Amino acid sequence: MSADRVLFVTLDSCRYDTFANAAAPNIKALAPLHKAQSPSYFTYGSHSAMFVGFTPGIPGAAQPLLDPKFGKLFKIAGAGFAGKGTEGYALSGSNIIEGFRNLGYTTIGTAAMGWFDPATPTGVHLSRSFDHFHYAGAYYLRKQMEWVSRRLDRASGDTFTFVNVGETHVPYWFEGADWSPDDNPCLPFQDRDRAAECARRQRACLEFVDGLLAPLLERHRDGTVIVCGDHGDCWGEDGLWEHGIAHPMTTTVPLLIRYKGHPVARETPARQASPWRAAARRLLGGLGAGEACPVHARTASRWNG
């Protein structure tokens, strides 16, 4: 049996409209794009929630993986509600990284934003569960990808890999960009309207990121991949700029999921109402947490195809 490879990528601060409008063929080839709601409006809060299974989702979709209330991609067994058997991975531990480690996965993580700095208490909280962790600082995705590639080359068996991308975070800069990283077009409380420049720069950053992520995404083509924003940014909406504030633009993010090689698409109402689906939901709803992962793995191709 081939090794299971799981990849979790967060595009820090990436707005949904940025992703929808960008030329990002490698990420977009993974699965359909979904407009999702993030669990928080700033990096630390969102990753703290996602690391215990609360990934971005579509409220009310009532579909596994896309609506975490219905079925989480990563479910911490025994935490709160036991689950309905509609989860992607049933894990046991204080967070999903520890959960994958407990299943024998090699856990690899790299991050760009300062909240992950292991020299700080918040960074310790977010990074300590990984077998291997590299804090790169912002705007070093190329070096992050080189480090991850080396770690994956050395790993044997199943792997869980996490990547936090910093280029899409303010001030929206990447190596070789034709503007200064010292110029932040999304300055909080500014009285200039630089929304168009924010959109231009974040889109250019995302398109740069897409090229660097391509080899890693290809390496996980037959595995499970989630790519999402952890939060968005305000660009003058209601007079607000940047994030760290509760607003629809800071909580609306792009989401793409590929589960065990299968793109996860939104189901139509007719398909959700089919007799087969109703029977499947009754069956899955009666299973215990320990049975969630294998049953869902068998049914995922029919749900997502």
N, C-alpha and C positions, 0 to 999 in steps of 0.2 A: 504494500500500500504506500502511495506517495505521501510525502510530508504535507501537513496542512500549513498553509501560510496565510497569516492575517495581517492586513495593513490598515492603519488608521492615520489619516492625514488631515490636519486642521490648517486651513488657509486663514491665518489670523486676520481678523477684521474685514474679511472679504464680503462685500455686499452681494445680495442676490442678483441685482441688475447688472453689476459688474461682470459676474460670471456669465450671465445669460448673453451679454453683448460681446464677450471676449472671443478671440480666436484661440481656443484651448482644445485642439483636436485630441490630444492624448488623454486628458481627463474626461472629456465628453464621450470618448469611445467606451468608457467603462459601463455606463448605464444611463437611463434617462435622468434629466435634471429635474429636481423637485424643489419647490419653494417651501422651506421648512421654518419652524420656530426654534430658536436656540434656547437652552435652559438658563442663560444669563446674558448680560449686556457688557461684560468685560472678561478678559482672558482668564484670570484666576478662578472667578466664579463659575464660568462655563466649563473649564477643564476639570474642576473639582467635581462638578455634577456629571460630566461625561465619563469620568474615570470610575464612577459607580453605576454606570449604565444608562444615564439620562442623556442620550445623544439627541441631536436635533430631530424633530419629527413634524408630521402633519396632523395636528389635533383633529380628532373625529374621523380620521380615515378608516379606522377599525381594520387595519391591515398590518400583519406582522412586519417588523423591521422599520416600516415607514412611520408607524404610529407607536411610539414606545409605550403608551398607555395600554395598547392592545397586545403588543409583543415586542420586547426589547431585543435588539441585536445582541447585546451583552447583558445578561441578567445575573445579578448577584443573588444566588439562591439563599432563601431564608431572610432576606432583607425586605422588611415590609410585607407586601402581598407576595405570596409564594409563586405566583405566575399561573398561566393557563396552558402551558405546554406549547405556546406559540413563539418561544424565544429562539434566537439563533444559536447562542452559546449559553449554557447554564454553568455558571462559575461559582466557586466558593472562595471567599477571602475578603479582605478589607477593601479591595478595589479590583478592577478588572485585570490590572497587570498582575497582581498577586494571584488572582484566579487562574490566569493562563499559566503562570509559573507552577501552580499546584497541579495542573494537568500535564506538566512536563514540557511545556513550551519554553524555548529560549526567548526572553523578552528584551527587546532592543528599543531604545528611545533616544530621540534627539530633538532639541527645541531651540528656538531663536529668541523668544521673549524673556525679559528679565524676571518675570514671575517664576520661571523654571530654574533660575540660577541656584545651584546647590549650596552656594555660600550664604544663602538667605533661608530663613525658616520656611517661607512659602515654597521655595525651590526644593527644599528637602522633602516637604510634604508631597509635591508632585512627582518627584524623581526617584525617591528611595526604593521603590518596589521593583525597578528594572534591574535585570541582571547586568546590563550594559547601558550606560547613559552618557550622552555627550551634549553639554550645553555649549552652543556655538556662538550665541549672540546674534543680533539681527543682521540680515543681509549677507549671510554666509551659506546659502543653500547649496552651492556647489560643493563646499567642503563637507556639509552635512551628508550629501548624497555619497561622496567618496567614503566617508566613515561608515555609513550604513552598509554600503556594498561590501566593504571588508568584513564587517561583522556577520553579514549573511553568508559570505563565502566560508567563514569558519564554523558556522552553526550546523549542527546535525539534527535531524528530526524536525518537529513542528516549531514554528516561530511566530511571535507576535511583535510587530514593528510599529512604532509610533513616530510620526514626524510632525512637528509644529513649524510652519513656514512663516517667516517674519517679513518677507518682502512686501506683502500685501497690507501690512500694518503701517499706520502713519509713521513717517512722512511719505510713504509710498516711494521706495527707492530700490534699485537693484544695481549690481555691478555693471558699469557701462552706460547707465542712464545719462541722458543729456541734461540733467538738472542736478542741483546740489541737494544732498541729503539734509543739509542744514535749513532748507526752506520747506516748512510744513504748510501746505495749502489748506489743511483742515485744523487750523488753530482754534481751540475753544475760545468763545466770547469775541471772536474777531468781528469787525464791522465791514469787512470786504466780502463780496460774494465770489468765492473761488470754487464753486461747485463743479464747474466744467473742467477746471484743472485737476481737481480731485478725481473725477471720473476718468480723465485721460491717463493720469499717472497710475491709478490703481489697476486699470485695465492693462496697461503696458507691463506692469509688474507681474500680473497674473499670467500673461502670455509668455513672459520670460520664465516663470516658474514651471509652466506646463512643459516646456522643452527639457528642463532639468529633471523633472519627475518621470519622464517617459521610460527610461530603463527600469526604474523601480516598479512602475505600474505594470510593465510587460512581465516582469519577474513574478508578479502576483496575479496574472491573468486568470489562472485556474483556481485561485484561492478566494478569500473574502477580503473585500476592500471597501472602506468607507472614506469618502472625501467630503468635507463640509467646512463651512465657516463656523468659527466659534461664537462670533457676534458680527454685527455690521458697524457702520458709522453713519452719523448724521452729516449731511452736507448742506446745512442751512435750513432744513425742514423745521418749521416752527421756530426759527431763529436759533437752532441748536447745531453744534459742531462736534465731531468726533464721537467717542463712546463713553461708557461709564455712566450712562443715563438711560432710564427706561423709556424707550420710544420704539414704534414699529420698525424704524429703519435700523435700529441697533439689535433687534431680535429676529429679523427676517434674514435668513441665510440660505446659500445653496447647499443641496444635499444630493449625493449620488452614492448608491450602494450596489455592490456586486457580491452576492452570497454564494460561496463555494462554486465560483465560475459562472453564476447565472445573474444577469442584470435584473435589478428589482424595479419593476414598473408599477405605476399606479393602476389599480384594477378599476374596471368600469362598474357602475351600479348593477348592470345585468349580470356580470360575472360574479360579483359579490353575493348576489341573490340566488345563484344556482343551487339546485338540490345537493350537488356534490360538495359545494363549499359549506352549506349548512351542516351536512353530516360531518364533514371534517372538523368544523368548529366544535360541534358537540363532542366528538371524539377527543380532540386536543384539549378541550376544556376540562375533561375528566382525568387528565394525566397529572401525575405528580411532577415536582420540579426535577427530580432525577431522571425522568423520562423525556424531558422537553427536547434536549438537543438531538438525540438520534431520530425521533419521530419527525421533527421539523426538517432535518437534513433530507429525509426521504421524500418529503412532500414539497420541498422548496422549488424544485424545478417546475412542478405543475402550477404553483402559485405565481411564480415569477416569469415563466416563459411567455 
